[in-house]
């Protein structure tokens, strides 16, 4: 059986945590930051886990992670 291809866009966005779940960087943090409050920008810094119902679909895109 041939190797499965990794979705390269997903590989750049998601990584696996120590517990085996996928994590990602939050959106809305790249530009137009002057109109966002300091509190909002600070809270967007954190890396969060993918929702449980999306874990399976992300795992399918990243077969070797």
C-alpha positions in Angstrom: 0.0 0.0 0.0 1.4 3.5 -0.9 2.2 6.1 1.7 -0.6 8.5 2.6 -0.1 12.2 1.8 0.0 14.8 4.5 -2.1 17.9 4.0 0.6 20.5 4.0 -1.7 23.4 4.9 -2.9 21.4 8.0 0.7 20.5 8.9 1.6 24.2 9.1 -1.4 25.0 11.3 -1.8 22.1 13.7 0.6 20.2 16.0 0.1 17.3 18.4 0.2 17.9 22.1 1.7 15.5 24.7 -1.7 14.1 25.5 -2.3 13.2 21.8 -4.7 16.0 21.0 -4.2 18.5 18.2 -3.5 22.2 19.1 -3.5 25.4 17.0 -2.8 29.1 17.2 -5.8 31.4 17.5 -7.0 33.5 14.6 -7.6 37.3 14.5 -4.0 38.0 15.7 -2.2 38.8 12.5 -3.2 42.4 11.4 -5.5 45.3 12.3 -4.3 45.1 15.9 -4.8 48.8 16.7 -8.6 48.4 16.9 -8.3 45.4 19.2 -8.0 45.9 23.0 -4.9 44.8 24.9 -6.9 42.3 26.8 -8.3 40.7 23.6 -4.8 40.5 22.0 -3.3 39.0 25.2 -6.0 36.3 25.3 -5.5 35.5 21.6 -1.8 34.7 22.3 -2.6 31.3 23.9 -2.5 28.1 21.9 -5.7 26.1 22.3 -6.8 22.5 21.6 -9.0 21.6 18.7 -12.6 20.8 19.7 -13.2 17.1 20.3 -15.5 16.7 17.4 -12.8 18.0 15.0 -9.9 15.9 16.2 -10.8 13.0 13.9 -10.8 15.1 10.7 -7.5 16.8 11.6 -5.9 13.4 12.3 -7.0 12.2 8.9 -5.1 15.2 7.3 -2.0 14.5 9.3 -1.6 10.7 9.2 2.1 10.6 10.4 2.0 13.1 13.3 
